[in-house]
Amino acid sequence: MNRIEGQIRGIKGMIERRDYCDDVLNQISSAQAALDGVSKLLLEKHMKSCVRERLETGDTEVVDEVLKTVFRMMR
């Protein structure tokens, strides 16, 4: 997360300095890829802990919640 935060600050600085647009776009793409990686990792941990626990208690509503989240991530 610290690296992503640094990337975002760097992008802000590039915009403020009016750096070449293609360079800024490439940095934005890198930051998005890093965020996607964090999202996938967090989803995996969520499925293996929170979701599993709720299913074990009989709470099947968690399936709909996870599906909504996955579909949102796929956009």
mmCIF file of the N, C-alpha and C atoms, coordinates in Angstrom:
data_MODEL
# 
_entry.id   MODEL 
# 
loop_
_atom_site.group_PDB 
_atom_site.id 
_atom_site.type_symbol 
_atom_site.label_atom_id 
_atom_site.label_alt_id 
_atom_site.label_comp_id 
_atom_site.label_asym_id 
_atom_site.label_entity_id 
_atom_site.label_seq_id 
_atom_site.pdbx_PDB_ins_code 
_atom_site.Cartn_x 
_atom_site.Cartn_y 
_atom_site.Cartn_z 
_atom_site.occupancy 
_atom_site.B_iso_or_equiv 
_atom_site.pdbx_formal_charge 
_atom_site.auth_seq_id 
_atom_site.auth_comp_id 
_atom_site.auth_asym_id 
_atom_site.auth_atom_id 
_atom_site.pdbx_PDB_model_num 
ATOM 1   N N  . MET A 1 1  ? 0.818   -1.182  0.000   1.00 0.00 ? 1  MET A N  1 
ATOM 2   C CA . MET A 1 1  ? 0.000   0.000   0.000   1.00 0.00 ? 1  MET A CA 1 
ATOM 3   C C  . MET A 1 1  ? 0.871   1.259   0.000   1.00 0.00 ? 1  MET A C  1 
ATOM 4   N N  . ASN A 1 2  ? 2.014   1.183   0.689   1.00 0.00 ? 2  ASN A N  1 
ATOM 5   C CA . ASN A 1 2  ? 2.910   2.346   0.690   1.00 0.00 ? 2  ASN A CA 1 
ATOM 6   C C  . ASN A 1 2  ? 3.423   2.635   -0.713  1.00 0.00 ? 2  ASN A C  1 
ATOM 7   N N  . ARG A 1 3  ? 3.727   1.568   -1.447  1.00 0.00 ? 3  ARG A N  1 
ATOM 8   C CA . ARG A 1 3  ? 4.213   1.758   -2.812  1.00 0.00 ? 3  ARG A CA 1 
ATOM 9   C C  . ARG A 1 3  ? 3.140   2.400   -3.679  1.00 0.00 ? 3  ARG A C  1 
ATOM 10  N N  . ILE A 1 4  ? 1.911   1.941   -3.531  1.00 0.00 ? 4  ILE A N  1 
ATOM 11  C CA . ILE A 1 4  ? 0.801   2.498   -4.308  1.00 0.00 ? 4  ILE A CA 1 
ATOM 12  C C  . ILE A 1 4  ? 0.586   3.962   -3.934  1.00 0.00 ? 4  ILE A C  1 
ATOM 13  N N  . GLU A 1 5  ? 0.659   4.248   -2.654  1.00 0.00 ? 5  GLU A N  1 
ATOM 14  C CA . GLU A 1 5  ? 0.520   5.638   -2.202  1.00 0.00 ? 5  GLU A CA 1 
ATOM 15  C C  . GLU A 1 5  ? 1.599   6.510   -2.837  1.00 0.00 ? 5  GLU A C  1 
ATOM 16  N N  . GLY A 1 6  ? 2.822   5.990   -2.895  1.00 0.00 ? 6  GLY A N  1 
ATOM 17  C CA . GLY A 1 6  ? 3.907   6.727   -3.526  1.00 0.00 ? 6  GLY A CA 1 
ATOM 18  C C  . GLY A 1 6  ? 3.662   6.926   -5.014  1.00 0.00 ? 6  GLY A C  1 
ATOM 19  N N  . GLN A 1 7  ? 3.116   5.900   -5.658  1.00 0.00 ? 7  GLN A N  1 
ATOM 20  C CA . GLN A 1 7  ? 2.795   6.028   -7.081  1.00 0.00 ? 7  GLN A CA 1 
ATOM 21  C C  . GLN A 1 7  ? 1.763   7.132   -7.310  1.00 0.00 ? 7  GLN A C  1 
ATOM 22  N N  . ILE A 1 8  ? 0.756   7.173   -6.478  1.00 0.00 ? 8  ILE A N  1 
ATOM 23  C CA . ILE A 1 8  ? -0.302  8.181   -6.621  1.00 0.00 ? 8  ILE A CA 1 
ATOM 24  C C  . ILE A 1 8  ? 0.276   9.580   -6.410  1.00 0.00 ? 8  ILE A C  1 
ATOM 25  N N  . ARG A 1 9  ? 1.125   9.732   -5.389  1.00 0.00 ? 9  ARG A N  1 
ATOM 26  C CA . ARG A 1 9  ? 1.767   11.033  -5.171  1.00 0.00 ? 9  ARG A CA 1 
ATOM 27  C C  . ARG A 1 9  ? 2.625   11.417  -6.376  1.00 0.00 ? 9  ARG A C  1 
ATOM 28  N N  . GLY A 1 10 ? 3.306   10.417  -6.935  1.00 0.00 ? 10 GLY A N  1 
ATOM 29  C CA . GLY A 1 10 ? 4.118   10.672  -8.118  1.00 0.00 ? 10 GLY A CA 1 
ATOM 30  C C  . GLY A 1 10 ? 3.287   11.112  -9.304  1.00 0.00 ? 10 GLY A C  1 
ATOM 31  N N  . ILE A 1 11 ? 2.143   10.484  -9.482  1.00 0.00 ? 11 ILE A N  1 
ATOM 32  C CA . ILE A 1 11 ? 1.236   10.862  -10.575 1.00 0.00 ? 11 ILE A CA 1 
ATOM 33  C C  . ILE A 1 11 ? 0.750   12.292  -10.385 1.00 0.00 ? 11 ILE A C  1 
ATOM 34  N N  . LYS A 1 12 ? 0.400   12.609  -9.159  1.00 0.00 ? 12 LYS A N  1 
ATOM 35  C CA . LYS A 1 12 ? -0.045  13.979  -8.868  1.00 0.00 ? 12 LYS A CA 1 
ATOM 36  C C  . LYS A 1 12 ? 1.042   14.978  -9.227  1.00 0.00 ? 12 LYS A C  1 
ATOM 37  N N  . GLY A 1 13 ? 2.268   14.669  -8.849  1.00 0.00 ? 13 GLY A N  1 
ATOM 38  C CA . GLY A 1 13 ? 3.382   15.549  -9.177  1.00 0.00 ? 13 GLY A CA 1 
ATOM 39  C C  . GLY A 1 13 ? 3.600   15.671  -10.673 1.00 0.00 ? 13 GLY A C  1 
ATOM 40  N N  . MET A 1 14 ? 3.441   14.562  -11.388 1.00 0.00 ? 14 MET A N  1 
ATOM 41  C CA . MET A 1 14 ? 3.600   14.589  -12.844 1.00 0.00 ? 14 MET A CA 1 
ATOM 42  C C  . MET A 1 14 ? 2.552   15.500  -13.481 1.00 0.00 ? 14 MET A C  1 
ATOM 43  N N  . ILE A 1 15 ? 1.347   15.416  -12.981 1.00 0.00 ? 15 ILE A N  1 
ATOM 44  C CA . ILE A 1 15 ? 0.271   16.261  -13.518 1.00 0.00 ? 15 ILE A CA 1 
ATOM 45  C C  . ILE A 1 15 ? 0.557   17.723  -13.211 1.00 0.00 ? 15 ILE A C  1 
ATOM 46  N N  . GLU A 1 16 ? 0.976   17.995  -11.977 1.00 0.00 ? 16 GLU A N  1 
ATOM 47  C CA . GLU A 1 16 ? 1.283   19.376  -11.594 1.00 0.00 ? 16 GLU A CA 1 
ATOM 48  C C  . GLU A 1 16 ? 2.430   19.955  -12.422 1.00 0.00 ? 16 GLU A C  1 
ATOM 49  N N  . ARG A 1 17 ? 3.397   19.100  -12.778 1.00 0.00 ? 17 ARG A N  1 
ATOM 50  C CA . ARG A 1 17 ? 4.532   19.557  -13.597 1.00 0.00 ? 17 ARG A CA 1 
ATOM 51  C C  . ARG A 1 17 ? 4.207   19.567  -15.090 1.00 0.00 ? 17 ARG A C  1 
ATOM 52  N N  . ARG A 1 18 ? 3.018   19.087  -15.407 1.00 0.00 ? 18 ARG A N  1 
ATOM 53  C CA . ARG A 1 18 ? 2.576   18.984  -16.807 1.00 0.00 ? 18 ARG A CA 1 
ATOM 54  C C  . ARG A 1 18 ? 3.507   18.094  -17.627 1.00 0.00 ? 18 ARG A C  1 
ATOM 55  N N  . ASP A 1 19 ? 3.847   16.948  -17.019 1.00 0.00 ? 19 ASP A N  1 
ATOM 56  C CA . ASP A 1 19 ? 4.683   15.972  -17.728 1.00 0.00 ? 19 ASP A CA 1 
ATOM 57  C C  . ASP A 1 19 ? 3.939   15.440  -18.950 1.00 0.00 ? 19 ASP A C  1 
ATOM 58  N N  . TYR A 1 20 ? 4.679   14.778  -19.803 1.00 0.00 ? 20 TYR A N  1 
ATOM 59  C CA . TYR A 1 20 ? 4.135   14.212  -21.028 1.00 0.00 ? 20 TYR A CA 1 
ATOM 60  C C  . TYR A 1 20 ? 2.973   13.262  -20.692 1.00 0.00 ? 20 TYR A C  1 
ATOM 61  N N  . CYS A 1 21 ? 1.838   13.468  -21.331 1.00 0.00 ? 21 CYS A N  1 
ATOM 62  C CA . CYS A 1 21 ? 0.606   12.737  -21.003 1.00 0.00 ? 21 CYS A CA 1 
ATOM 63  C C  . CYS A 1 21 ? 0.778   11.219  -21.061 1.00 0.00 ? 21 CYS A C  1 
ATOM 64  N N  . ASP A 1 22 ? 1.505   10.729  -22.056 1.00 0.00 ? 22 ASP A N  1 
ATOM 65  C CA . ASP A 1 22 ? 1.689   9.289   -22.188 1.00 0.00 ? 22 ASP A CA 1 
ATOM 66  C C  . ASP A 1 22 ? 2.421   8.714   -20.975 1.00 0.00 ? 22 ASP A C  1 
ATOM 67  N N  . ASP A 1 23 ? 3.381   9.464   -20.446 1.00 0.00 ? 23 ASP A N  1 
ATOM 68  C CA . ASP A 1 23 ? 4.093   9.021   -19.245 1.00 0.00 ? 23 ASP A CA 1 
ATOM 69  C C  . ASP A 1 23 ? 3.158   8.963   -18.046 1.00 0.00 ? 23 ASP A C  1 
ATOM 70  N N  . VAL A 1 24 ? 2.293   9.959   -17.915 1.00 0.00 ? 24 VAL A N  1 
ATOM 71  C CA . VAL A 1 24 ? 1.328   9.987   -16.812 1.00 0.00 ? 24 VAL A CA 1 
ATOM 72  C C  . VAL A 1 24 ? 0.366   8.812   -16.944 1.00 0.00 ? 24 VAL A C  1 
ATOM 73  N N  . LEU A 1 25 ? -0.126  8.575   -18.148 1.00 0.00 ? 25 LEU A N  1 
ATOM 74  C CA . LEU A 1 25 ? -1.056  7.466   -18.374 1.00 0.00 ? 25 LEU A CA 1 
ATOM 75  C C  . LEU A 1 25 ? -0.414  6.117   -18.046 1.00 0.00 ? 25 LEU A C  1 
ATOM 76  N N  . ASN A 1 26 ? 0.857   5.965   -18.384 1.00 0.00 ? 26 ASN A N  1 
ATOM 77  C CA . ASN A 1 26 ? 1.562   4.720   -18.050 1.00 0.00 ? 26 ASN A CA 1 
ATOM 78  C C  . ASN A 1 26 ? 1.678   4.538   -16.546 1.00 0.00 ? 26 ASN A C  1 
ATOM 79  N N  . GLN A 1 27 ? 1.923   5.607   -15.828 1.00 0.00 ? 27 GLN A N  1 
ATOM 80  C CA . GLN A 1 27 ? 2.005   5.531   -14.368 1.00 0.00 ? 27 GLN A CA 1 
ATOM 81  C C  . GLN A 1 27 ? 0.638   5.213   -13.754 1.00 0.00 ? 27 GLN A C  1 
ATOM 82  N N  . ILE A 1 28 ? -0.407  5.797   -14.317 1.00 0.00 ? 28 ILE A N  1 
ATOM 83  C CA . ILE A 1 28 ? -1.767  5.494   -13.838 1.00 0.00 ? 28 ILE A CA 1 
ATOM 84  C C  . ILE A 1 28 ? -2.080  4.022   -14.048 1.00 0.00 ? 28 ILE A C  1 
ATOM 85  N N  . SER A 1 29 ? -1.697  3.491   -15.202 1.00 0.00 ? 29 SER A N  1 
ATOM 86  C CA . SER A 1 29 ? -1.920  2.075   -15.496 1.00 0.00 ? 29 SER A CA 1 
ATOM 87  C C  . SER A 1 29 ? -1.185  1.184   -14.494 1.00 0.00 ? 29 SER A C  1 
ATOM 88  N N  . SER A 1 30 ? 0.027   1.562   -14.143 1.00 0.00 ? 30 SER A N  1 
ATOM 89  C CA . SER A 1 30 ? 0.795   0.799   -13.156 1.00 0.00 ? 30 SER A CA 1 
ATOM 90  C C  . SER A 1 30 ? 0.131   0.823   -11.783 1.00 0.00 ? 30 SER A C  1 
ATOM 91  N N  . ALA A 1 31 ? -0.365  1.986   -11.401 1.00 0.00 ? 31 ALA A N  1 
ATOM 92  C CA . ALA A 1 31 ? -1.039  2.104   -10.098 1.00 0.00 ? 31 ALA A CA 1 
ATOM 93  C C  . ALA A 1 31 ? -2.321  1.283   -10.086 1.00 0.00 ? 31 ALA A C  1 
ATOM 94  N N  . GLN A 1 32 ? -3.058  1.298   -11.178 1.00 0.00 ? 32 GLN A N  1 
ATOM 95  C CA . GLN A 1 32 ? -4.283  0.501   -11.260 1.00 0.00 ? 32 GLN A CA 1 
ATOM 96  C C  . GLN A 1 32 ? -3.967  -0.987  -11.158 1.00 0.00 ? 32 GLN A C  1 
ATOM 97  N N  . ALA A 1 33 ? -2.914  -1.426  -11.819 1.00 0.00 ? 33 ALA A N  1 
ATOM 98  C CA . ALA A 1 33 ? -2.521  -2.834  -11.751 1.00 0.00 ? 33 ALA A CA 1 
ATOM 99  C C  . ALA A 1 33 ? -2.150  -3.221  -10.321 1.00 0.00 ? 33 ALA A C  1 
ATOM 100 N N  . ALA A 1 34 ? -1.447  -2.334  -9.638  1.00 0.00 ? 34 ALA A N  1 
ATOM 101 C CA . ALA A 1 34 ? -1.077  -2.604  -8.251  1.00 0.00 ? 34 ALA A CA 1 
ATOM 102 C C  . ALA A 1 34 ? -2.308  -2.696  -7.360  1.00 0.00 ? 34 ALA A C  1 
ATOM 103 N N  . LEU A 1 35 ? -3.265  -1.798  -7.554  1.00 0.00 ? 35 LEU A N  1 
ATOM 104 C CA . LEU A 1 35 ? -4.516  -1.851  -6.789  1.00 0.00 ? 35 LEU A CA 1 
ATOM 105 C C  . LEU A 1 35 ? -5.302  -3.118  -7.097  1.00 0.00 ? 35 LEU A C  1 
ATOM 106 N N  . ASP A 1 36 ? -5.304  -3.528  -8.353  1.00 0.00 ? 36 ASP A N  1 
ATOM 107 C CA . ASP A 1 36 ? -5.983  -4.779  -8.719  1.00 0.00 ? 36 ASP A CA 1 
ATOM 108 C C  . ASP A 1 36 ? -5.363  -5.966  -7.987  1.00 0.00 ? 36 ASP A C  1 
ATOM 109 N N  . GLY A 1 37 ? -4.050  -5.965  -7.878  1.00 0.00 ? 37 GLY A N  1 
ATOM 110 C CA . GLY A 1 37 ? -3.367  -7.035  -7.150  1.00 0.00 ? 37 GLY A CA 1 
ATOM 111 C C  . GLY A 1 37 ? -3.758  -7.071  -5.687  1.00 0.00 ? 37 GLY A C  1 
ATOM 112 N N  . VAL A 1 38 ? -3.843  -5.906  -5.068  1.00 0.00 ? 38 VAL A N  1 
ATOM 113 C CA . VAL A 1 38 ? -4.257  -5.827  -3.664  1.00 0.00 ? 38 VAL A CA 1 
ATOM 114 C C  . VAL A 1 38 ? -5.695  -6.311  -3.517  1.00 0.00 ? 38 VAL A C  1 
ATOM 115 N N  . SER A 1 39 ? -6.553  -5.927  -4.451  1.00 0.00 ? 39 SER A N  1 
ATOM 116 C CA . SER A 1 39 ? -7.962  -6.346  -4.402  1.00 0.00 ? 39 SER A CA 1 
ATOM 117 C C  . SER A 1 39 ? -8.085  -7.865  -4.469  1.00 0.00 ? 39 SER A C  1 
ATOM 118 N N  . LYS A 1 40 ? -7.335  -8.482  -5.369  1.00 0.00 ? 40 LYS A N  1 
ATOM 119 C CA . LYS A 1 40 ? -7.391  -9.942  -5.511  1.00 0.00 ? 40 LYS A CA 1 
ATOM 120 C C  . LYS A 1 40 ? -6.907  -10.633 -4.251  1.00 0.00 ? 40 LYS A C  1 
ATOM 121 N N  . LEU A 1 41 ? -5.828  -10.137 -3.680  1.00 0.00 ? 41 LEU A N  1 
ATOM 122 C CA . LEU A 1 41 ? -5.303  -10.717 -2.448  1.00 0.00 ? 41 LEU A CA 1 
ATOM 123 C C  . LEU A 1 41 ? -6.304  -10.580 -1.308  1.00 0.00 ? 41 LEU A C  1 
ATOM 124 N N  . LEU A 1 42 ? -6.899  -9.401  -1.189  1.00 0.00 ? 42 LEU A N  1 
ATOM 125 C CA . LEU A 1 42 ? -7.876  -9.170  -0.131  1.00 0.00 ? 42 LEU A CA 1 
ATOM 126 C C  . LEU A 1 42 ? -9.112  -10.048 -0.323  1.00 0.00 ? 42 LEU A C  1 
ATOM 127 N N  . LEU A 1 43 ? -9.553  -10.201 -1.566  1.00 0.00 ? 43 LEU A N  1 
ATOM 128 C CA . LEU A 1 43 ? -10.704 -11.065 -1.836  1.00 0.00 ? 43 LEU A CA 1 
ATOM 129 C C  . LEU A 1 43 ? -10.394 -12.502 -1.436  1.00 0.00 ? 43 LEU A C  1 
ATOM 130 N N  . GLU A 1 44 ? -9.200  -12.966 -1.759  1.00 0.00 ? 44 GLU A N  1 
ATOM 131 C CA . GLU A 1 44 ? -8.812  -14.327 -1.383  1.00 0.00 ? 44 GLU A CA 1 
ATOM 132 C C  . GLU A 1 44 ? -8.851  -14.515 0.127   1.00 0.00 ? 44 GLU A C  1 
ATOM 133 N N  . LYS A 1 45 ? -8.254  -13.567 0.854   1.00 0.00 ? 45 LYS A N  1 
ATOM 134 C CA . LYS A 1 45 ? -8.241  -13.652 2.323   1.00 0.00 ? 45 LYS A CA 1 
ATOM 135 C C  . LYS A 1 45 ? -9.668  -13.588 2.880   1.00 0.00 ? 45 LYS A C  1 
ATOM 136 N N  . HIS A 1 46 ? -10.501 -12.741 2.287   1.00 0.00 ? 46 HIS A N  1 
ATOM 137 C CA . HIS A 1 46 ? -11.886 -12.601 2.715   1.00 0.00 ? 46 HIS A CA 1 
ATOM 138 C C  . HIS A 1 46 ? -12.643 -13.915 2.527   1.00 0.00 ? 46 HIS A C  1 
ATOM 139 N N  . MET A 1 47 ? -12.440 -14.546 1.375   1.00 0.00 ? 47 MET A N  1 
ATOM 140 C CA . MET A 1 47 ? -13.129 -15.807 1.091   1.00 0.00 ? 47 MET A CA 1 
ATOM 141 C C  . MET A 1 47 ? -12.705 -16.900 2.071   1.00 0.00 ? 47 MET A C  1 
ATOM 142 N N  . LYS A 1 48 ? -11.425 -16.931 2.397   1.00 0.00 ? 48 LYS A N  1 
ATOM 143 C CA . LYS A 1 48 ? -10.889 -17.986 3.255   1.00 0.00 ? 48 LYS A CA 1 
ATOM 144 C C  . LYS A 1 48 ? -11.169 -17.769 4.734   1.00 0.00 ? 48 LYS A C  1 
ATOM 145 N N  . SER A 1 49 ? -11.565 -16.567 5.111   1.00 0.00 ? 49 SER A N  1 
ATOM 146 C CA . SER A 1 49 ? -11.820 -16.317 6.530   1.00 0.00 ? 49 SER A CA 1 
ATOM 147 C C  . SER A 1 49 ? -13.265 -15.891 6.757   1.00 0.00 ? 49 SER A C  1 
ATOM 148 N N  . CYS A 1 50 ? -13.576 -14.644 6.472   1.00 0.00 ? 50 CYS A N  1 
ATOM 149 C CA . CYS A 1 50 ? -14.899 -14.098 6.785   1.00 0.00 ? 50 CYS A CA 1 
ATOM 150 C C  . CYS A 1 50 ? -16.028 -14.880 6.128   1.00 0.00 ? 50 CYS A C  1 
ATOM 151 N N  . VAL A 1 51 ? -15.889 -15.129 4.835   1.00 0.00 ? 51 VAL A N  1 
ATOM 152 C CA . VAL A 1 51 ? -16.960 -15.821 4.109   1.00 0.00 ? 51 VAL A CA 1 
ATOM 153 C C  . VAL A 1 51 ? -17.123 -17.246 4.638   1.00 0.00 ? 51 VAL A C  1 
ATOM 154 N N  . ARG A 1 52 ? -16.009 -17.941 4.819   1.00 0.00 ? 52 ARG A N  1 
ATOM 155 C CA . ARG A 1 52 ? -16.066 -19.306 5.340   1.00 0.00 ? 52 ARG A CA 1 
ATOM 156 C C  . ARG A 1 52 ? -16.776 -19.336 6.699   1.00 0.00 ? 52 ARG A C  1 
ATOM 157 N N  . GLU A 1 53 ? -16.405 -18.410 7.578   1.00 0.00 ? 53 GLU A N  1 
ATOM 158 C CA . GLU A 1 53 ? -17.008 -18.367 8.914   1.00 0.00 ? 53 GLU A CA 1 
ATOM 159 C C  . GLU A 1 53 ? -18.511 -18.145 8.836   1.00 0.00 ? 53 GLU A C  1 
ATOM 160 N N  . ARG A 1 54 ? -18.935 -17.226 7.984   1.00 0.00 ? 54 ARG A N  1 
ATOM 161 C CA . ARG A 1 54 ? -20.364 -16.937 7.875   1.00 0.00 ? 54 ARG A CA 1 
ATOM 162 C C  . ARG A 1 54 ? -21.120 -18.123 7.290   1.00 0.00 ? 54 ARG A C  1 
ATOM 163 N N  . LEU A 1 55 ? -20.524 -18.806 6.322   1.00 0.00 ? 55 LEU A N  1 
ATOM 164 C CA . LEU A 1 55 ? -21.173 -19.986 5.762   1.00 0.00 ? 55 LEU A CA 1 
ATOM 165 C C  . LEU A 1 55 ? -21.299 -21.088 6.807   1.00 0.00 ? 55 LEU A C  1 
ATOM 166 N N  . GLU A 1 56 ? -20.272 -21.249 7.625   1.00 0.00 ? 56 GLU A N  1 
ATOM 167 C CA . GLU A 1 56 ? -20.298 -22.277 8.673   1.00 0.00 ? 56 GLU A CA 1 
ATOM 168 C C  . GLU A 1 56 ? -21.387 -22.020 9.700   1.00 0.00 ? 56 GLU A C  1 
ATOM 169 N N  . THR A 1 57 ? -21.782 -20.749 9.865   1.00 0.00 ? 57 THR A N  1 
ATOM 170 C CA . THR A 1 57 ? -22.861 -20.432 10.804  1.00 0.00 ? 57 THR A CA 1 
ATOM 171 C C  . THR A 1 57 ? -24.227 -20.487 10.115  1.00 0.00 ? 57 THR A C  1 
ATOM 172 N N  . GLY A 1 58 ? -24.232 -20.828 8.822   1.00 0.00 ? 58 GLY A N  1 
ATOM 173 C CA . GLY A 1 58 ? -25.489 -20.940 8.090   1.00 0.00 ? 58 GLY A CA 1 
ATOM 174 C C  . GLY A 1 58 ? -25.923 -19.673 7.379   1.00 0.00 ? 58 GLY A C  1 
ATOM 175 N N  . ASP A 1 59 ? -25.102 -18.644 7.392   1.00 0.00 ? 59 ASP A N  1 
ATOM 176 C CA . ASP A 1 59 ? -25.436 -17.377 6.752   1.00 0.00 ? 59 ASP A CA 1 
ATOM 177 C C  . ASP A 1 59 ? -25.096 -17.447 5.265   1.00 0.00 ? 59 ASP A C  1 
ATOM 178 N N  . THR A 1 60 ? -26.094 -17.778 4.455   1.00 0.00 ? 60 THR A N  1 
ATOM 179 C CA . THR A 1 60 ? -25.852 -17.916 3.014   1.00 0.00 ? 60 THR A CA 1 
ATOM 180 C C  . THR A 1 60 ? -25.967 -16.582 2.270   1.00 0.00 ? 60 THR A C  1 
ATOM 181 N N  . GLU A 1 61 ? -26.408 -15.538 2.935   1.00 0.00 ? 61 GLU A N  1 
ATOM 182 C CA . GLU A 1 61 ? -26.481 -14.214 2.299   1.00 0.00 ? 61 GLU A CA 1 
ATOM 183 C C  . GLU A 1 61 ? -25.099 -13.728 1.881   1.00 0.00 ? 61 GLU A C  1 
ATOM 184 N N  . VAL A 1 62 ? -24.071 -14.239 2.538   1.00 0.00 ? 62 VAL A N  1 
ATOM 185 C CA . VAL A 1 62 ? -22.709 -13.836 2.223   1.00 0.00 ? 62 VAL A CA 1 
ATOM 186 C C  . VAL A 1 62 ? -22.352 -14.175 0.779   1.00 0.00 ? 62 VAL A C  1 
ATOM 187 N N  . VAL A 1 63 ? -22.957 -15.207 0.228   1.00 0.00 ? 63 VAL A N  1 
ATOM 188 C CA . VAL A 1 63 ? -22.682 -15.584 -1.159  1.00 0.00 ? 63 VAL A CA 1 
ATOM 189 C C  . VAL A 1 63 ? -23.101 -14.462 -2.100  1.00 0.00 ? 63 VAL A C  1 
ATOM 190 N N  . ASP A 1 64 ? -24.291 -13.905 -1.880  1.00 0.00 ? 64 ASP A N  1 
ATOM 191 C CA . ASP A 1 64 ? -24.752 -12.796 -2.716  1.00 0.00 ? 64 ASP A CA 1 
ATOM 192 C C  . ASP A 1 64 ? -23.847 -11.576 -2.565  1.00 0.00 ? 64 ASP A C  1 
ATOM 193 N N  . GLU A 1 65 ? -23.405 -11.320 -1.340  1.00 0.00 ? 65 GLU A N  1 
ATOM 194 C CA . GLU A 1 65 ? -22.501 -10.188 -1.108  1.00 0.00 ? 65 GLU A CA 1 
ATOM 195 C C  . GLU A 1 65 ? -21.202 -10.364 -1.885  1.00 0.00 ? 65 GLU A C  1 
ATOM 196 N N  . VAL A 1 66 ? -20.638 -11.558 -1.828  1.00 0.00 ? 66 VAL A N  1 
ATOM 197 C CA . VAL A 1 66 ? -19.376 -11.822 -2.515  1.00 0.00 ? 66 VAL A CA 1 
ATOM 198 C C  . VAL A 1 66 ? -19.565 -11.734 -4.024  1.00 0.00 ? 66 VAL A C  1 
ATOM 199 N N  . LEU A 1 67 ? -20.670 -12.255 -4.527  1.00 0.00 ? 67 LEU A N  1 
ATOM 200 C CA . LEU A 1 67 ? -20.931 -12.173 -5.968  1.00 0.00 ? 67 LEU A CA 1 
ATOM 201 C C  . LEU A 1 67 ? -21.014 -10.724 -6.427  1.00 0.00 ? 67 LEU A C  1 
ATOM 202 N N  . LYS A 1 68 ? -21.709 -9.884  -5.671  1.00 0.00 ? 68 LYS A N  1 
ATOM 203 C CA . LYS A 1 68 ? -21.786 -8.462  -6.017  1.00 0.00 ? 68 LYS A CA 1 
ATOM 204 C C  . LYS A 1 68 ? -20.396 -7.846  -6.073  1.00 0.00 ? 68 LYS A C  1 
ATOM 205 N N  . THR A 1 69 ? -19.588 -8.180  -5.086  1.00 0.00 ? 69 THR A N  1 
ATOM 206 C CA . THR A 1 69 ? -18.240 -7.634  -5.032  1.00 0.00 ? 69 THR A CA 1 
ATOM 207 C C  . THR A 1 69 ? -17.406 -8.103  -6.221  1.00 0.00 ? 69 THR A C  1 
ATOM 208 N N  . VAL A 1 70 ? -17.474 -9.390  -6.529  1.00 0.00 ? 70 VAL A N  1 
ATOM 209 C CA . VAL A 1 70 ? -16.700 -9.930  -7.652  1.00 0.00 ? 70 VAL A CA 1 
ATOM 210 C C  . VAL A 1 70 ? -17.151 -9.289  -8.959  1.00 0.00 ? 70 VAL A C  1 
ATOM 211 N N  . PHE A 1 71 ? -18.463 -9.180  -9.157  1.00 0.00 ? 71 PHE A N  1 
ATOM 212 C CA . PHE A 1 71 ? -18.965 -8.574  -10.386 1.00 0.00 ? 71 PHE A CA 1 
ATOM 213 C C  . PHE A 1 71 ? -18.517 -7.106  -10.500 1.00 0.00 ? 71 PHE A C  1 
ATOM 214 N N  . ARG A 1 72 ? -18.505 -6.402  -9.374  1.00 0.00 ? 72 ARG A N  1 
ATOM 215 C CA . ARG A 1 72 ? -18.054 -5.008  -9.366  1.00 0.00 ? 72 ARG A CA 1 
ATOM 216 C C  . ARG A 1 72 ? -16.577 -4.934  -9.729  1.00 0.00 ? 72 ARG A C  1 
ATOM 217 N N  . MET A 1 73 ? -15.790 -5.884  -9.220  1.00 0.00 ? 73 MET A N  1 
ATOM 218 C CA . MET A 1 73 ? -14.364 -5.906  -9.511  1.00 0.00 ? 73 MET A CA 1 
ATOM 219 C C  . MET A 1 73 ? -14.086 -6.216  -10.983 1.00 0.00 ? 73 MET A C  1 
ATOM 220 N N  . MET A 1 74 ? -14.994 -6.924  -11.621 1.00 0.00 ? 74 MET A N  1 
ATOM 221 C CA . MET A 1 74 ? -14.790 -7.333  -13.007 1.00 0.00 ? 74 MET A CA 1 
ATOM 222 C C  . MET A 1 74 ? -15.096 -6.221  -14.003 1.00 0.00 ? 74 MET A C  1 
ATOM 223 N N  . ARG A 1 75 ? -15.735 -5.165  -13.568 1.00 0.00 ? 75 ARG A N  1 
ATOM 224 C CA . ARG A 1 75 ? -16.057 -4.067  -14.491 1.00 0.00 ? 75 ARG A CA 1 
ATOM 225 C C  . ARG A 1 75 ? -14.829 -3.406  -15.011 1.00 0.00 ? 75 ARG A C  1 
# 
